[in-house]
Amino acid sequence: MADFVNIAKQFTEFYYNQFDIDRKQLAPLYRDNSMLTFESASVAGTAGIVEKLSSLPFQQVKHQVSTLDAQPSGDAGGILILVTGALLVDEEQRSMNYSQAFQLLPDGQGSYFIFNDIFKLVFG
Amino acid sequence: MADFVNIAKQFTEFYYNQFDIDRKQLAPLYRDNSMLTFESASVAGTAGIVEKLSSLPFQQVKHQVSTLDAQPSGDAGGILILVTGALLVDEEQRSMNYSQAFQLLPDGQGSYFIFNDIFKLVFG
């Protein structure tokens, strides 16, 4: 029953680890019909998404996941994930809170790709 | 193009308004295959969801939406929504931050219902 939870955890761990090491290498996790909304700016497609992520104005970044919840997202075998966490960039001493929603879809080869990706910093 | 954004805004405005007035009346927005994960406790189906929401340990509640982002969530015409906001309950002076992810699906009658609902308080 909770298999989707394990998949969600493994996927996000891999994603944030890769993001923090070298976010230019995230292309294999997206497809040409994927969407990213990062701080309310939306791009679509692998190339546009990786370009957007690569151009973010920081060099070093470290994601720290606080909570992760997941649900099956439909008949196609997708998984909806809500992550809350903290982000530390470059020389900043204080982390920023963020929330991120992913919808993963099966890639037909036993793995998953990111179809929906919405990232938002949380202030206050 | 941005029609899903308007639908997302109208839907969540209606949802939070109804939640804050009388959350027992939210049943028409769910279906028997809907899922709610509220602070990491999961329930499924309209009856279970409304029972869970009704049993939350507060009487008065006021949601205040800070940000809303939306994306189309698949071929079925769904909409994925990420809300960040603040919640004020009962006599508390300080609001709590929350994040909430919804997936809306078309109900076949020109409207939408909530298929996925993940609510999480954000601390720190």
gemmi code that builds the backbone of each chain (N, CA, C; Angstrom):
import gemmi

chains = {
    "A": [
        ("MET", (0.833, -1.214, 0.000), (0.000, 0.000, 0.000), (0.857, 1.249, 0.000)),
        ("ALA", (1.904, 1.201, 0.825), (2.701, 2.425, 0.980), (3.876, 2.467, 0.011)),
        ("ASP", (3.799, 1.691, -1.075), (4.899, 1.672, -2.025), (5.133, 3.050, -2.624)),
        ("PHE", (4.042, 3.764, -2.899), (4.198, 5.093, -3.486), (4.929, 6.039, -2.542)),
        ("VAL", (4.808, 5.791, -1.230), (5.540, 6.633, -0.276), (7.043, 6.385, -0.401)),
        ("ASN", (7.425, 5.115, -0.504), (8.848, 4.806, -0.671), (9.400, 5.362, -1.976)),
        ("ILE", (8.626, 5.215, -3.044), (9.064, 5.775, -4.327), (9.225, 7.289, -4.209)),
        ("ALA", (8.257, 7.925, -3.565), (8.318, 9.381, -3.397), (9.563, 9.788, -2.614)),
        ("LYS", (9.851, 9.056, -1.547), (11.030, 9.395, -0.730), (12.323, 9.197, -1.509)),
        ("GLN", (12.422, 8.054, -2.179), (13.650, 7.780, -2.942), (13.829, 8.797, -4.067)),
        ("PHE", (12.720, 9.109, -4.724), (12.823, 10.021, -5.856), (13.267, 11.410, -5.392)),
        ("THR", (12.636, 11.923, -4.349), (12.974, 13.281, -3.914), (14.379, 13.325, -3.327)),
        ("GLU", (14.796, 12.253, -2.641), (16.169, 12.222, -2.124), (17.166, 12.310, -3.279)),
        ("PHE", (16.902, 11.515, -4.319), (17.769, 11.555, -5.501), (17.739, 12.937, -6.151)),
        ("TYR", (16.541, 13.489, -6.269), (16.369, 14.787, -6.930), (17.138, 15.904, -6.210)),
        ("TYR", (16.942, 16.000, -4.905), (17.595, 17.101, -4.167), (19.101, 16.889, -4.088)),
        ("ASN", (19.526, 15.638, -3.991), (20.953, 15.358, -3.967), (21.596, 15.801, -5.289)),
        ("GLN", (20.954, 15.438, -6.392), (21.463, 15.833, -7.708), (21.380, 17.339, -7.901)),
        ("PHE", (20.288, 17.931, -7.420), (20.114, 19.389, -7.517), (21.268, 20.092, -6.809)),
        ("ASP", (21.611, 19.606, -5.633), (22.618, 20.291, -4.822), (24.037, 20.045, -5.337)),
        ("ILE", (24.263, 18.906, -5.983), (25.587, 18.603, -6.544), (25.773, 19.345, -7.869)),
        ("ASP", (24.810, 19.192, -8.773), (24.913, 19.826, -10.095), (23.536, 19.812, -10.747)),
        ("ARG", (22.825, 20.919, -10.611), (21.430, 20.933, -11.072), (21.307, 20.902, -12.597)),
        ("LYS", (22.407, 21.141, -13.314), (22.367, 21.008, -14.783), (22.131, 19.560, -15.202)),
        ("GLN", (22.374, 18.624, -14.298), (22.238, 17.202, -14.621), (20.838, 16.652, -14.332)),
        ("LEU", (19.881, 17.531, -14.069), (18.538, 17.050, -13.742), (17.700, 16.705, -14.976)),
        ("ALA", (18.222, 16.979, -16.170), (17.442, 16.783, -17.401), (16.782, 15.403, -17.492)),
        ("PRO", (17.468, 14.310, -17.129), (16.821, 12.999, -17.280), (15.557, 12.823, -16.444)),
        ("LEU", (15.332, 13.690, -15.472), (14.155, 13.552, -14.608), (12.927, 14.259, -15.178)),
        ("TYR", (13.109, 15.030, -16.254), (11.979, 15.735, -16.869), (11.730, 15.183, -18.283)),
        ("ARG", (10.585, 15.552, -18.846), (10.263, 15.192, -20.222), (9.812, 16.457, -20.947)),
        ("ASP", (9.576, 16.339, -22.231), (9.245, 17.534, -22.996), (7.841, 18.058, -22.722)),
        ("ASN", (7.024, 17.264, -22.012), (5.718, 17.780, -21.598), (5.684, 18.121, -20.102)),
        ("SER", (6.849, 18.150, -19.474), (6.921, 18.520, -18.055), (6.765, 20.021, -17.879)),
        ("MET", (6.348, 20.406, -16.685), (6.190, 21.828, -16.360), (6.879, 22.139, -15.037)),
        ("LEU", (7.509, 23.295, -14.976), (8.106, 23.809, -13.739), (7.552, 25.202, -13.480)),
        ("THR", (7.060, 25.417, -12.274), (6.719, 26.775, -11.843), (7.600, 27.080, -10.647)),
        ("PHE", (8.568, 27.957, -10.861), (9.554, 28.277, -9.821), (9.323, 29.719, -9.391)),
        ("GLU", (8.896, 29.901, -8.159), (8.575, 31.239, -7.681), (7.636, 31.957, -8.653)),
        ("SER", (6.608, 31.223, -9.068), (5.522, 31.727, -9.906), (5.918, 32.037, -11.352)),
        ("ALA", (7.144, 31.686, -11.761), (7.529, 31.782, -13.172), (7.476, 30.376, -13.767)),
        ("SER", (6.720, 30.227, -14.861), (6.484, 28.899, -15.421), (7.274, 28.673, -16.706)),
        ("VAL", (7.861, 27.485, -16.819), (8.508, 27.047, -18.046), (8.066, 25.613, -18.310)),
        ("ALA", (8.172, 25.193, -19.570), (7.760, 23.838, -19.945), (8.856, 23.177, -20.768)),
        ("GLY", (8.929, 21.862, -20.656), (9.882, 21.104, -21.455), (11.232, 20.981, -20.771)),
        ("THR", (11.909, 19.865, -21.025), (13.179, 19.584, -20.359), (14.188, 20.724, -20.526)),
        ("ALA", (14.372, 21.171, -21.762), (15.412, 22.170, -22.025), (15.123, 23.467, -21.270)),
        ("GLY", (13.880, 23.923, -21.344), (13.509, 25.159, -20.661), (13.627, 25.048, -19.157)),
        ("ILE", (13.251, 23.887, -18.634), (13.305, 23.674, -17.180), (14.746, 23.662, -16.696)),
        ("VAL", (15.608, 22.930, -17.399), (17.009, 22.853, -16.962), (17.690, 24.213, -17.122)),
        ("GLU", (17.330, 24.927, -18.170), (17.893, 26.277, -18.346), (17.465, 27.184, -17.188)),
        ("LYS", (16.186, 27.091, -16.820), (15.682, 27.901, -15.704), (16.420, 27.553, -14.405)),
        ("LEU", (16.520, 26.255, -14.117), (17.177, 25.830, -12.876), (18.653, 26.239, -12.878)),
        ("SER", (19.288, 26.114, -14.031), (20.717, 26.430, -14.119), (20.978, 27.917, -13.929)),
        ("SER", (19.998, 28.742, -14.310), (20.214, 30.192, -14.270), (19.857, 30.809, -12.926)),
        ("LEU", (19.441, 30.008, -11.969), (19.066, 30.575, -10.665), (20.294, 31.244, -10.036)),
        ("PRO", (20.076, 32.372, -9.356), (21.199, 33.226, -8.959), (21.904, 32.764, -7.695)),
        ("PHE", (22.318, 31.528, -7.662), (23.173, 31.054, -6.560), (24.059, 29.940, -7.105)),
        ("GLN", (25.181, 29.753, -6.448), (26.096, 28.687, -6.871), (25.887, 27.449, -6.006)),
        ("GLN", (26.134, 27.634, -4.713), (25.983, 26.510, -3.804), (24.584, 26.498, -3.235)),
        ("VAL", (24.029, 25.303, -3.099), (22.678, 25.186, -2.552), (22.557, 23.851, -1.827)),
        ("LYS", (21.809, 23.897, -0.731), (21.585, 22.672, 0.036), (20.120, 22.624, 0.458)),
        ("HIS", (19.395, 21.592, -0.033), (18.010, 21.370, 0.379), (17.981, 20.486, 1.619)),
        ("GLN", (17.115, 20.828, 2.546), (16.892, 19.971, 3.707), (15.381, 19.705, 3.818)),
        ("VAL", (14.979, 18.472, 3.609), (13.559, 18.124, 3.643), (13.087, 18.004, 5.090)),
        ("SER", (12.027, 18.719, 5.422), (11.434, 18.593, 6.764), (10.316, 17.562, 6.770)),
        ("THR", (9.399, 17.663, 5.793), (8.275, 16.731, 5.717), (8.040, 16.328, 4.273)),
        ("LEU", (7.527, 15.125, 4.108), (7.155, 14.629, 2.782), (5.863, 13.839, 2.931)),
        ("ASP", (4.868, 14.196, 2.137), (3.618, 13.438, 2.073), (3.343, 13.093, 0.626)),
        ("ALA", (2.756, 11.923, 0.411), (2.520, 11.456, -0.954), (1.171, 10.776, -1.060)),
        ("GLN", (0.594, 10.848, -2.251), (-0.672, 10.166, -2.573), (-0.595, 9.646, -4.008)),
        ("PRO", (-1.266, 8.530, -4.308), (-1.460, 8.159, -5.717), (-2.249, 9.265, -6.411)),
        ("SER", (-1.860, 9.608, -7.642), (-2.482, 10.787, -8.262), (-3.400, 10.460, -9.428)),
        ("GLY", (-3.655, 9.173, -9.676), (-4.608, 8.895, -10.751), (-4.391, 7.526, -11.360)),
        ("ASP", (-5.209, 7.212, -12.375), (-5.193, 5.879, -12.978), (-3.892, 5.583, -13.704)),
        ("ALA", (-3.159, 6.626, -14.083), (-1.932, 6.406, -14.855), (-0.762, 5.980, -13.977)),
        ("GLY", (-0.996, 5.823, -12.663), (0.079, 5.373, -11.785), (0.963, 6.492, -11.279)),
        ("GLY", (0.478, 7.709, -11.371), (1.258, 8.850, -10.903), (1.275, 8.960, -9.384)),
        ("ILE", (2.166, 9.821, -8.892), (2.317, 10.058, -7.455), (2.408, 11.558, -7.225)),
        ("LEU", (1.538, 12.064, -6.343), (1.591, 13.469, -5.955), (2.376, 13.583, -4.657)),
        ("ILE", (3.314, 14.509, -4.605), (4.187, 14.680, -3.439), (4.135, 16.134, -2.987)),
        ("LEU", (3.998, 16.337, -1.681), (4.170, 17.675, -1.108), (5.340, 17.632, -0.138)),
        ("VAL", (6.358, 18.425, -0.433), (7.547, 18.530, 0.420), (7.540, 19.900, 1.086)),
        ("THR", (7.847, 19.933, 2.383), (8.211, 21.202, 3.002), (9.640, 21.053, 3.511)),
        ("GLY", (10.393, 22.135, 3.413), (11.789, 22.020, 3.799), (12.458, 23.377, 3.899)),
        ("ALA", (13.774, 23.328, 3.985), (14.574, 24.546, 4.097), (15.703, 24.491, 3.082)),
        ("LEU", (16.126, 25.674, 2.676), (17.084, 25.840, 1.590), (18.173, 26.784, 2.077)),
        ("LEU", (19.411, 26.358, 1.922), (20.535, 27.217, 2.300), (21.352, 27.483, 1.046)),
        ("VAL", (21.530, 28.763, 0.706), (22.265, 29.076, -0.523), (23.504, 29.902, -0.231)),
        ("ASP", (24.577, 29.578, -0.977), (25.827, 30.331, -0.951), (26.275, 30.638, 0.474)),
        ("GLU", (26.551, 31.914, 0.740), (27.149, 32.267, 2.027), (26.102, 32.665, 3.073)),
        ("GLU", (24.824, 32.523, 2.720), (23.780, 32.915, 3.660), (23.853, 32.087, 4.939)),
        ("GLN", (23.633, 32.753, 6.051), (23.640, 32.048, 7.330), (22.255, 31.494, 7.669)),
        ("ARG", (21.237, 32.153, 7.142), (19.867, 31.738, 7.482), (19.236, 30.997, 6.321)),
        ("SER", (18.639, 29.866, 6.632), (17.953, 29.109, 5.592), (16.595, 29.741, 5.300)),
        ("MET", (16.058, 29.416, 4.124), (14.722, 29.868, 3.725), (13.800, 28.660, 3.698)),
        ("ASN", (12.584, 28.828, 4.173), (11.614, 27.744, 4.076), (11.038, 27.677, 2.664)),
        ("TYR", (10.759, 26.472, 2.209), (10.108, 26.320, 0.916), (9.090, 25.193, 0.981)),
        ("SER", (8.163, 25.229, 0.026), (7.256, 24.107, -0.205), (7.338, 23.755, -1.680)),
        ("GLN", (7.234, 22.474, -1.966), (7.340, 22.037, -3.356), (6.382, 20.879, -3.604)),
        ("ALA", (5.620, 20.997, -4.668), (4.714, 19.921, -5.083), (5.246, 19.308, -6.367)),
        ("PHE", (5.313, 17.974, -6.392), (5.692, 17.225, -7.585), (4.553, 16.300, -7.958)),
        ("GLN", (4.303, 16.148, -9.245), (3.591, 14.962, -9.694), (4.564, 14.119, -10.527)),
        ("LEU", (4.820, 12.908, -10.056), (5.626, 11.954, -10.816), (4.703, 11.097, -11.671)),
        ("LEU", (5.149, 10.762, -12.869), (4.438, 9.797, -13.711), (5.387, 8.667, -14.089)),
        ("PRO", (4.853, 7.460, -14.270), (5.703, 6.345, -14.701), (6.255, 6.621, -16.096)),
        ("ASP", (7.516, 6.234, -16.317), (8.132, 6.494, -17.620), (7.997, 5.302, -18.567)),
        ("GLY", (7.276, 4.262, -18.115), (7.072, 3.100, -18.967), (8.249, 2.142, -18.974)),
        ("GLN", (9.299, 2.494, -18.224), (10.491, 1.641, -18.181), (10.858, 1.316, -16.733)),
        ("GLY", (9.842, 1.348, -15.878), (10.079, 0.963, -14.489), (10.509, 2.098, -13.593)),
        ("SER", (10.623, 3.299, -14.167), (11.006, 4.429, -13.323), (9.966, 5.563, -13.471)),
        ("TYR", (10.296, 6.729, -12.984), (9.363, 7.848, -12.976), (10.033, 9.106, -13.494)),
        ("PHE", (9.227, 9.991, -14.033), (9.732, 11.322, -14.364), (8.826, 12.364, -13.721)),
        ("ILE", (9.325, 13.598, -13.679), (8.568, 14.705, -13.077), (7.688, 15.340, -14.143)),
        ("PHE", (6.374, 15.234, -13.961), (5.458, 15.879, -14.904), (5.111, 17.293, -14.411)),
        ("ASN", (4.787, 17.412, -13.122), (4.507, 18.735, -12.527), (5.518, 19.029, -11.442)),
        ("ASP", (5.971, 20.281, -11.393), (6.946, 20.707, -10.388), (6.621, 22.161, -10.042)),
        ("ILE", (6.149, 22.376, -8.816), (5.836, 23.746, -8.363), (6.643, 24.022, -7.097)),
        ("PHE", (7.527, 25.016, -7.185), (8.398, 25.376, -6.062), (8.043, 26.769, -5.562)),
        ("LYS", (7.963, 26.898, -4.239), (7.600, 28.207, -3.681), (8.321, 28.443, -2.352)),
        ("LEU", (9.001, 29.556, -2.233), (9.551, 29.962, -0.940), (8.415, 30.381, -0.026)),
        ("VAL", (8.576, 30.110, 1.266), (7.549, 30.450, 2.261), (8.135, 31.450, 3.241)),
        ("PHE", (7.546, 32.621, 3.302), (8.020, 33.657, 4.206), (7.062, 33.811, 5.374)),
        ("GLY", (7.571, 34.410, 6.412), (6.665, 34.734, 7.527), (6.777, 33.743, 8.656)),
    ],
    "B": [
        ("MET", (-5.138, 30.350, -22.232), (-4.025, 29.560, -21.702), (-4.084, 29.515, -20.174)),
        ("ALA", (-4.385, 30.659, -19.576), (-4.335, 30.735, -18.121), (-5.693, 30.417, -17.494)),
        ("ASP", (-6.556, 29.735, -18.228), (-7.873, 29.423, -17.696), (-7.766, 28.563, -16.443)),
        ("PHE", (-6.808, 27.627, -16.430), (-6.665, 26.763, -15.253), (-6.288, 27.566, -14.023)),
        ("VAL", (-5.596, 28.688, -14.233), (-5.244, 29.544, -13.089), (-6.507, 30.166, -12.502)),
        ("ASN", (-7.381, 30.651, -13.365), (-8.637, 31.236, -12.876), (-9.508, 30.199, -12.172)),
        ("ILE", (-9.578, 29.014, -12.756), (-10.348, 27.944, -12.115), (-9.756, 27.618, -10.746)),
        ("ALA", (-8.423, 27.528, -10.703), (-7.749, 27.218, -9.428), (-8.046, 28.285, -8.381)),
        ("LYS", (-8.004, 29.534, -8.795), (-8.256, 30.632, -7.845), (-9.696, 30.609, -7.347)),
        ("GLN", (-10.637, 30.452, -8.285), (-12.053, 30.436, -7.890), (-12.359, 29.249, -6.987)),
        ("PHE", (-11.776, 28.102, -7.346), (-12.060, 26.892, -6.571), (-11.533, 27.023, -5.143)),
        ("THR", (-10.288, 27.451, -5.008), (-9.703, 27.525, -3.662), (-10.386, 28.624, -2.851)),
        ("GLU", (-10.782, 29.708, -3.489), (-11.510, 30.762, -2.764), (-12.821, 30.201, -2.207)),
        ("PHE", (-13.529, 29.460, -3.055), (-14.773, 28.840, -2.607), (-14.512, 27.836, -1.488)),
        ("TYR", (-13.478, 27.020, -1.682), (-13.139, 25.970, -0.719), (-12.830, 26.554, 0.659)),
        ("TYR", (-11.939, 27.536, 0.708), (-11.541, 28.086, 2.009), (-12.680, 28.863, 2.657)),
        ("ASN", (-13.464, 29.533, 1.840), (-14.615, 30.261, 2.370), (-15.595, 29.289, 3.028)),
        ("GLN", (-15.886, 28.203, 2.311), (-16.793, 27.190, 2.852), (-16.196, 26.501, 4.080)),
        ("PHE", (-14.885, 26.219, 4.014), (-14.193, 25.592, 5.147), (-14.346, 26.466, 6.389)),
        ("ASP", (-14.155, 27.755, 6.219), (-14.153, 28.654, 7.373), (-15.560, 28.912, 7.897)),
        ("ILE", (-16.554, 28.842, 7.032), (-17.940, 29.033, 7.472), (-18.467, 27.758, 8.137)),
        ("ASP", (-18.331, 26.623, 7.430), (-18.843, 25.344, 7.962), (-18.210, 24.201, 7.174)),
        ("ARG", (-17.145, 23.649, 7.749), (-16.378, 22.653, 6.982), (-17.110, 21.334, 6.817)),
        ("LYS", (-18.189, 21.132, 7.574), (-19.002, 19.924, 7.362), (-19.696, 19.943, 5.994)),
        ("GLN", (-19.791, 21.124, 5.393), (-20.487, 21.254, 4.107), (-19.563, 21.070, 2.901)),
        ("LEU", (-18.342, 20.584, 3.137), (-17.404, 20.437, 2.023), (-17.616, 19.151, 1.217)),
        ("ALA", (-18.512, 18.290, 1.672), (-18.693, 16.983, 1.025), (-18.862, 17.062, -0.496)),
        ("PRO", (-19.637, 18.022, -1.033), (-19.826, 18.036, -2.492), (-18.541, 18.261, -3.290)),
        ("LEU", (-17.478, 18.695, -2.618), (-16.225, 18.953, -3.334), (-15.333, 17.717, -3.427)),
        ("TYR", (-15.715, 16.650, -2.730), (-14.935, 15.406, -2.778), (-15.753, 14.306, -3.450)),
        ("ARG", (-15.060, 13.190, -3.779), (-15.719, 12.015, -4.321), (-15.241, 10.800, -3.525)),
        ("ASP", (-15.823, 9.661, -3.818), (-15.472, 8.483, -3.026), (-14.086, 7.937, -3.328)),
        ("ASN", (-13.462, 8.414, -4.407), (-12.064, 8.041, -4.661), (-11.084, 9.166, -4.311)),
        ("SER", (-11.573, 10.202, -3.631), (-10.709, 11.310, -3.217), (-9.851, 10.907, -2.023)),
        ("MET", (-8.725, 11.584, -1.872), (-7.827, 11.346, -0.744), (-7.481, 12.661, -0.057)),
        ("LEU", (-7.408, 12.584, 1.277), (-6.949, 13.723, 2.084), (-5.811, 13.248, 2.966)),
        ("THR", (-4.699, 13.981, 2.944), (-3.621, 13.763, 3.914), (-3.491, 15.049, 4.707)),
        ("PHE", (-3.927, 14.990, 5.966), (-3.943, 16.181, 6.809), (-2.923, 15.991, 7.927)),
        ("GLU", (-1.880, 16.775, 7.908), (-0.800, 16.596, 8.879), (-0.339, 15.141, 8.933)),
        ("SER", (-0.139, 14.591, 7.748), (0.409, 13.239, 7.534), (-0.515, 12.093, 7.932)),
        ("ALA", (-1.772, 12.396, 8.270), (-2.767, 11.340, 8.498), (-3.655, 11.276, 7.254)),
        ("SER", (-3.783, 10.085, 6.678), (-4.480, 9.950, 5.401), (-5.839, 9.283, 5.562)),
        ("VAL", (-6.834, 9.830, 4.877), (-8.151, 9.222, 4.790), (-8.603, 9.294, 3.340)),
        ("ALA", (-9.539, 8.394, 2.988), (-10.031, 8.348, 1.614), (-11.551, 8.344, 1.609)),
        ("GLY", (-12.121, 8.893, 0.543), (-13.567, 8.882, 0.385), (-14.224, 10.084, 1.048)),
        ("THR", (-15.341, 10.507, 0.464), (-16.014, 11.715, 0.938), (-16.342, 11.650, 2.419)),
        ("ALA", (-16.946, 10.529, 2.845), (-17.405, 10.448, 4.237), (-16.229, 10.537, 5.207)),
        ("GLY", (-15.176, 9.767, 4.924), (-13.996, 9.790, 5.792), (-13.330, 11.154, 5.832)),
        ("ILE", (-13.271, 11.798, 4.682), (-12.621, 13.112, 4.604), (-13.404, 14.154, 5.396)),
        ("VAL", (-14.715, 14.170, 5.203), (-15.527, 15.176, 5.905), (-15.528, 14.902, 7.410)),
        ("GLU", (-15.517, 13.613, 7.783), (-15.435, 13.279, 9.206), (-14.119, 13.766, 9.790)),
        ("LYS", (-13.033, 13.558, 9.032), (-11.713, 14.018, 9.493), (-11.697, 15.537, 9.655)),
        ("LEU", (-12.177, 16.238, 8.662), (-12.165, 17.708, 8.715), (-13.051, 18.216, 9.848)),
        ("SER", (-14.201, 17.554, 10.024), (-15.144, 17.997, 11.061), (-14.590, 17.786, 12.461)),
        ("SER", (-13.723, 16.775, 12.610), (-13.219, 16.432, 13.943), (-11.970, 17.202, 14.333)),
        ("LEU", (-11.506, 18.088, 13.468), (-10.292, 18.844, 13.815), (-10.554, 19.685, 15.060)),
        ("PRO", (-9.539, 19.784, 15.927), (-9.771, 20.323, 17.270), (-9.792, 21.851, 17.341)),
        ("PHE", (-10.627, 22.456, 16.515), (-10.845, 23.896, 16.634), (-12.251, 24.200, 16.158)),
        ("GLN", (-12.807, 25.303, 16.640), (-14.150, 25.705, 16.219), (-14.064, 26.740, 15.117)),
        ("GLN", (-13.447, 27.867, 15.457), (-13.346, 28.934, 14.469), (-12.035, 28.810, 13.719)),
        ("VAL", (-12.069, 29.074, 12.430), (-10.852, 28.982, 11.628), (-10.949, 29.981, 10.470)),
        ("LYS", (-9.797, 30.567, 10.166), (-9.741, 31.514, 9.050), (-8.476, 31.250, 8.238)),
        ("HIS", (-8.664, 30.859, 6.975), (-7.546, 30.679, 6.056), (-7.229, 32.001, 5.360)),
        ("GLN", (-5.952, 32.283, 5.227), (-5.530, 33.446, 4.449), (-4.502, 32.982, 3.413)),
        ("VAL", (-4.873, 33.027, 2.153), (-3.980, 32.559, 1.090), (-2.912, 33.617, 0.813)),
        ("SER", (-1.654, 33.190, 0.845), (-0.548, 34.100, 0.488), (-0.180, 33.955, -0.978)),
        ("THR", (0.004, 32.711, -1.426), (0.368, 32.473, -2.824), (-0.402, 31.282, -3.366)),
        ("LEU", (-0.650, 31.318, -4.659), (-1.316, 30.210, -5.345), (-0.648, 30.028, -6.700)),
        ("ASP", (-0.189, 28.802, -6.970), (0.343, 28.461, -8.283), (-0.398, 27.243, -8.796)),
        ("ALA", (-0.584, 27.177, -10.106), (-1.349, 26.081, -10.696), (-0.728, 25.642, -12.010)),
        ("GLN", (-0.927, 24.360, -12.313), (-0.482, 23.778, -13.589), (-1.544, 22.768, -14.039)),
        ("PRO", (-1.687, 22.582, -15.360), (-2.473, 21.439, -15.836), (-1.792, 20.155, -15.360)),
        ("SER", (-2.593, 19.167, -14.920), (-1.969, 18.000, -14.292), (-2.083, 16.720, -15.114)),
        ("GLY", (-2.551, 16.811, -16.364), (-2.586, 15.594, -17.178), (-3.657, 15.643, -18.236)),
        ("ASP", (-3.750, 14.552, -18.994), (-4.655, 14.492, -20.141), (-6.124, 14.537, -19.733)),
        ("ALA", (-6.407, 14.187, -18.471), (-7.798, 14.135, -18.020), (-8.367, 15.520, -17.702)),
        ("GLY", (-7.553, 16.564, -17.901), (-8.053, 17.911, -17.650), (-7.925, 18.349, -16.204)),
        ("GLY", (-7.101, 17.666, -15.445), (-6.886, 18.011, -14.047), (-6.055, 19.274, -13.871)),
        ("ILE", (-6.075, 19.789, -12.647), (-5.314, 20.984, -12.300), (-4.603, 20.729, -10.981)),
        ("LEU", (-3.280, 20.926, -10.974), (-2.507, 20.823, -9.742), (-2.322, 22.223, -9.163)),
        ("ILE", (-2.569, 22.365, -7.864), (-2.509, 23.672, -7.205), (-1.599, 23.562, -5.990)),
        ("LEU", (-0.712, 24.531, -5.829), (0.057, 24.648, -4.585), (-0.281, 25.988, -3.944)),
        ("VAL", (-0.831, 25.916, -2.743), (-1.187, 27.111, -1.974), (-0.228, 27.232, -0.792)),
        ("THR", (0.257, 28.428, -0.526), (0.883, 28.697, 0.764), (0.061, 29.790, 1.437)),
        ("GLY", (-0.066, 29.685, 2.761), (-0.917, 30.648, 3.438), (-0.755, 30.588, 4.939)),
        ("ALA", (-1.684, 31.238, 5.604), (-1.672, 31.284, 7.063), (-3.065, 30.940, 7.578)),
        ("LEU", (-3.069, 30.374, 8.771), (-4.285, 29.839, 9.374), (-4.407, 30.418, 10.775)),
        ("LEU", (-5.579, 30.953, 11.079), (-5.812, 31.471, 12.421), (-6.976, 30.684, 13.018)),
        ("VAL", (-6.739, 30.076, 14.181), (-7.803, 29.263, 14.782), (-8.178, 29.769, 16.157)),
        ("ASP", (-9.502, 29.705, 16.431), (-10.066, 30.015, 17.739), (-9.508, 31.314, 18.317)),
        ("GLU", (-8.993, 31.245, 19.536), (-8.569, 32.466, 20.223), (-7.086, 32.756, 20.049)),
        ("GLU", (-6.415, 31.961, 19.229), (-4.978, 32.160, 19.038), (-4.697, 33.541, 18.442)),
        ("GLN", (-3.646, 34.155, 18.942), (-3.257, 35.461, 18.421), (-2.327, 35.333, 17.216)),
        ("ARG", (-1.576, 34.241, 17.190), (-0.583, 34.074, 16.128), (-1.069, 33.060, 15.094)),
        ("SER", (-0.962, 33.433, 13.846), (-1.346, 32.499, 12.791), (-0.245, 31.469, 12.578)),
        ("MET", (-0.630, 30.351, 11.967), (0.306, 29.289, 11.602), (0.427, 29.260, 10.088)),
        ("ASN", (1.648, 29.081, 9.603), (1.827, 28.931, 8.161), (1.454, 27.522, 7.720)),
        ("TYR", (0.884, 27.430, 6.542), (0.590, 26.106, 5.981), (0.884, 26.088, 4.492)),
        ("SER", (1.044, 24.879, 3.990), (1.090, 24.647, 2.548), (0.082, 23.562, 2.224)),
        ("GLN", (-0.546, 23.683, 1.069), (-1.563, 22.708, 0.695), (-1.499, 22.467, -0.807)),
        ("ALA", (-1.472, 21.188, -1.166), (-1.510, 20.807, -2.584), (-2.853, 20.156, -2.885)),
        ("PHE", (-3.485, 20.599, -3.977), (-4.729, 20.006, -4.462), (-4.502, 19.500, -5.875)),
        ("GLN", (-5.090, 18.364, -6.192), (-5.331, 18.069, -7.594), (-6.836, 18.057, -7.811)),
        ("LEU", (-7.294, 18.953, -8.676), (-8.700, 18.983, -9.087), (-8.860, 18.153, -10.352)),
        ("LEU", (-9.990, 17.440, -10.445), (-10.330, 16.731, -11.683), (-11.719, 17.186, -12.135)),
        ("PRO", (-11.948, 17.200, -13.450), (-13.275, 17.576, -13.964), (-14.311, 16.553, -13.514)),
        ("ASP", (-15.495, 17.033, -13.161), (-16.537, 16.110, -12.679), (-17.470, 15.651, -13.805)),
        ("GLY", (-17.159, 16.062, -15.026), (-17.972, 15.653, -16.161), (-19.235, 16.469, -16.340)),
        ("GLN", (-19.434, 17.420, -15.425), (-20.637, 18.262, -15.499), (-20.261, 19.740, -15.497)),
        ("GLY", (-19.057, 19.998, -15.983), (-18.639, 21.387, -16.123), (-17.969, 21.967, -14.896)),
        ("SER", (-17.847, 21.159, -13.850), (-17.175, 21.650, -12.655), (-16.030, 20.712, -12.279)),
        ("TYR", (-15.507, 20.868, -11.086), (-14.334, 20.111, -10.644), (-14.558, 19.562, -9.246)),
        ("PHE", (-13.867, 18.478, -8.944), (-13.837, 17.990, -7.560), (-12.384, 17.791, -7.142)),
        ("ILE", (-12.190, 17.633, -5.834), (-10.844, 17.458, -5.285), (-10.515, 15.969, -5.280)),
        ("PHE", (-9.522, 15.590, -6.068), (-9.082, 14.195, -6.076), (-7.960, 13.989, -5.043)),
        ("ASN", (-6.977, 14.879, -5.051), (-5.887, 14.834, -4.065), (-5.892, 16.102, -3.222)),
        ("ASP", (-5.657, 15.933, -1.921), (-5.639, 17.059, -0.988), (-4.592, 16.741, 0.073)),
        ("ILE", (-3.495, 17.497, 0.071), (-2.433, 17.300, 1.078), (-2.210, 18.618, 1.798)),
        ("PHE", (-2.464, 18.608, 3.114), (-2.337, 19.806, 3.933), (-1.206, 19.620, 4.928)),
        ("LYS", (-0.375, 20.647, 5.072), (0.751, 20.539, 6.001), (1.053, 21.886, 6.635)),
        ("LEU", (1.098, 21.905, 7.962), (1.569, 23.105, 8.655), (3.075, 23.254, 8.438)),
        ("VAL", (3.540, 24.493, 8.364), (4.961, 24.784, 8.139), (5.501, 25.538, 9.335)),
        ("PHE", (6.450, 24.931, 10.003), (7.048, 25.566, 11.180), (8.445, 26.087, 10.852)),
        ("GLY", (8.919, 27.001, 11.678), (10.298, 27.448, 11.531), (10.390, 28.734, 10.745)),
    ],
}
model = gemmi.Model(1)
for chain_id, residues in chains.items():
    chain = gemmi.Chain(chain_id)
    for i, (resn, *xyz) in enumerate(residues, 1):
        res = gemmi.Residue()
        res.name, res.seqid = resn, gemmi.SeqId(i, " ")
        for name, pos in zip(("N", "CA", "C"), xyz):
            atom = gemmi.Atom()
            atom.name, atom.element = name, gemmi.Element(name[0])
            atom.pos, atom.b_iso = gemmi.Position(*pos), 0.0
            res.add_atom(atom)
        chain.add_residue(res)
    model.add_chain(chain)
structure = gemmi.Structure()
structure.add_model(model)
structure.setup_entities()
